[in-house]
Amino acid sequence: MPLPLLIFAIFFFRKSSAQQKEAGLPGGRIIYTDTRGWGKLEKPLYYSALELTGKPDYLIEQNGKIIPVEVKSGRAPEAPYDSHIYQLAAYCLLVEKCYDTRPPYGIIHYENRDFAIDYTKELENSLVDLLVEMKRDEHKKEVPRSHEQAARCDKCGFKHACDQSLHKSDQRCDITKGIISLCQLPSSQSVQLSQPTPKCPRLLQKRKPCLPFSRKRD
């Protein structure tokens, strides 16, 4: 191999290794990525039986196994959030159905810490139950809010229309009276709702008990 090509190959290998380490990825070959930093974006994974689709941040092939890796911004909580665990479990299920190999675990990478989540039968069954429940809730007229976290409502696109929103703003929604009251308007003025209020999609995220599937990754 010519010397310039050899130097370029060494440089590229070191750069890729550094990027892989920075992203919190385990050793192995990257076979799928949902980030532009590693090339073209891949198509979503899809499992028709559950109508489940998703795009994991990374899939790493390691010793014949495929390990999904989900990257989260911000510092790690004391234990992974249930929603993050279920998201990773969904990727494990998609990998098993799309690649015909079952991941033994997946990784949630936070800014300062990684968690390895064992993909057990217990977690898989809990995930399937949750997906079935969410599908059933899609056909209900009323679904109670599943959390008490105002920050989640703040990021929701339906926060101004949802009658259960915890979002704090000048605009409040009162579905029981069928009006939207604006704090800056006189109390005698109101705006009549012309359309039914859409459901907040976050209400479909049922909260489960904290799951003991995580372990700290060194």
C-alpha positions in Angstrom: 0.0 0.0 0.0 1.4 3.4 -0.9 2.5 5.5 2.1 -0.1 8.3 1.6 -2.9 5.8 1.6 -1.5 4.0 4.6 -1.3 7.4 6.5 -4.9 8.2 5.5 -6.1 4.8 6.6 -4.5 5.1 10.0 -5.9 8.7 10.4 -9.4 7.5 9.5 -9.3 4.5 11.8 -8.2 6.7 14.8 -10.8 9.3 14.0 -13.5 6.7 13.8 -12.4 5.1 17.0 -12.4 8.5 18.8 -15.9 9.2 17.5 -17.1 5.8 18.6 -15.7 6.3 22.1 -17.1 9.8 22.4 -20.5 8.5 21.4 -20.4 6.0 24.2 -20.4 3.0 21.8 -19.0 -0.4 22.7 -16.3 -2.0 20.6 -17.6 -3.5 17.4 -18.7 -2.7 13.9 -21.4 0.0 13.4 -24.0 -1.5 11.1 -26.8 1.1 11.5 -26.9 4.7 12.5 -29.5 7.4 12.8 -26.9 10.2 13.0 -25.4 12.1 10.0 -22.0 12.0 11.5 -21.4 8.4 10.3 -22.8 8.6 6.8 -26.2 8.3 5.2 -29.3 7.9 7.3 -30.8 4.4 7.4 -34.4 3.4 6.8 -36.5 2.9 10.0 -36.9 -0.6 11.4 -40.4 -2.0 11.2 -42.4 -4.9 12.7 -45.8 -5.2 11.1 -47.4 -7.5 13.8 -47.3 -4.7 16.4 -47.2 -1.8 13.8 -43.9 -0.8 15.5 -41.3 1.3 13.8 -38.2 3.0 15.1 -34.7 4.3 14.3 -32.1 3.5 16.9 -29.2 5.9 17.2 -26.7 3.0 16.6 -26.6 -0.7 16.1 -23.3 -2.3 16.9 -22.3 -5.8 15.7 -20.2 -7.4 18.4 -19.2 -11.1 18.5 -22.2 -12.1 16.3 -24.6 -10.1 18.4 -26.3 -6.8 17.6 -26.4 -4.2 20.4 -28.7 -1.2 20.1 -27.4 2.0 21.6 -29.6 5.0 22.4 -27.9 8.3 23.1 -29.5 10.8 25.4 -28.4 14.4 26.0 -27.8 15.7 29.5 -26.5 14.1 32.6 -27.6 10.7 33.7 -30.3 10.2 36.4 -29.6 7.8 39.3 -31.4 5.2 37.2 -32.7 5.3 33.6 -36.2 6.6 33.2 -38.8 4.0 32.4 -39.6 5.7 29.1 -35.9 5.4 28.1 -35.9 1.7 29.1 -39.0 1.0 27.0 -37.6 2.9 24.1 -34.5 0.8 24.1 -36.5 -2.4 24.6 -38.5 -1.5 21.5 -35.3 -1.3 19.5 -34.2 -4.7 20.9 -37.5 -6.1 19.7 -37.1 -4.5 16.3 -33.6 -5.9 16.0 -34.8 -9.4 16.8 -37.6 -9.2 14.2 -35.6 -7.5 11.5 -32.2 -9.2 11.9 -33.3 -12.5 13.2 -31.0 -12.3 16.2 -31.9 -11.4 19.8 -29.8 -8.7 21.5 -28.7 -9.8 25.0 -28.8 -6.2 26.1 -28.9 -2.6 24.9 -27.1 0.6 26.1 -28.4 4.0 27.1 -25.7 6.5 26.8 -25.9 9.7 28.9 -23.4 12.6 29.0 -21.6 11.2 32.0 -22.7 7.6 32.4 -23.8 4.5 30.5 -26.4 1.9 31.5 -26.6 -1.6 30.0 -30.2 -2.8 30.0 -30.7 -6.5 29.9 -33.3 -7.5 27.3 -35.0 -10.2 29.3 -38.3 -12.0 28.5 -39.8 -10.1 31.4 -38.9 -6.7 29.8 -40.1 -7.9 26.4 -43.5 -9.0 27.8 -43.9 -5.8 29.7 -43.1 -3.8 26.4 -45.7 -5.8 24.4 -48.3 -5.3 27.1 -47.6 -1.5 27.0 -47.8 -1.4 23.2 -51.2 -3.2 23.2 -52.5 -0.8 25.9 -51.4 2.2 23.9 -53.1 0.9 20.8 -56.3 0.4 22.8 -56.1 3.9 24.2 -56.0 5.3 20.7 -59.7 4.5 20.3 -60.8 6.0 23.7 -62.3 9.4 23.9 -60.7 10.2 27.3 -57.3 9.1 28.4 -56.0 10.3 31.8 -52.6 12.0 32.0 -50.0 9.4 33.0 -47.5 11.7 34.8 -47.0 14.8 37.0 -44.1 16.3 35.1 -44.7 19.9 33.9 -41.5 19.7 31.7 -43.1 17.0 29.6 -46.1 19.1 29.0 -44.0 22.2 28.2 -42.5 20.3 25.2 -45.8 19.0 23.9 -47.3 20.5 20.8 -50.8 20.1 22.3 -50.1 21.9 25.5 -52.5 24.8 24.8 -55.4 22.5 23.8 -55.0 19.8 26.4 -57.4 20.0 29.3 -54.9 18.1 31.5 -51.8 20.0 30.6 -49.4 21.1 33.4 -47.9 23.8 31.1 -47.7 27.2 32.8 -48.4 30.1 30.5 -50.8 33.0 30.0 -53.1 30.7 28.0 -55.2 28.2 29.8 -57.6 25.6 28.4 -60.9 24.9 30.1 -62.6 22.0 28.2 -65.4 21.6 30.8 -66.7 25.1 30.0 -65.8 24.8 26.3 -63.8 28.0 26.2 -60.2 29.2 26.2 -59.6 32.0 28.7 -56.7 34.4 28.1 -55.3 36.1 31.2 -54.7 39.3 29.4 -58.3 39.7 28.3 -61.1 41.1 30.5 -63.0 38.4 32.3 -66.1 39.2 30.2 -64.4 38.2 27.0 -63.8 34.6 25.9 -63.0 32.7 22.7 -65.4 29.9 21.8 -63.8 26.6 20.7 -64.8 25.8 17.2 -63.2 22.3 17.0 -63.0 19.4 19.4 -59.8 19.5 21.4 -57.2 16.9 20.1 -55.8 14.3 22.4 -52.3 15.0 23.8 -50.1 12.2 22.4 -48.1 12.1 25.7 -51.3 10.9 27.5 -50.8 7.6 25.7 -47.5 7.1 27.4 -48.6 5.0 30.3 -46.3 4.9 33.3 -45.2 1.6 34.6 -43.4 0.7 37.9 -39.7 1.3 37.9 -38.1 -1.6 36.1 -35.0 -3.4 37.6 -33.4 -4.1 34.3 -30.5 -1.7 34.3 -26.9 -2.1 35.4 -24.1 0.5 35.3 -21.8 0.0 32.4 -18.1 0.5 33.1 
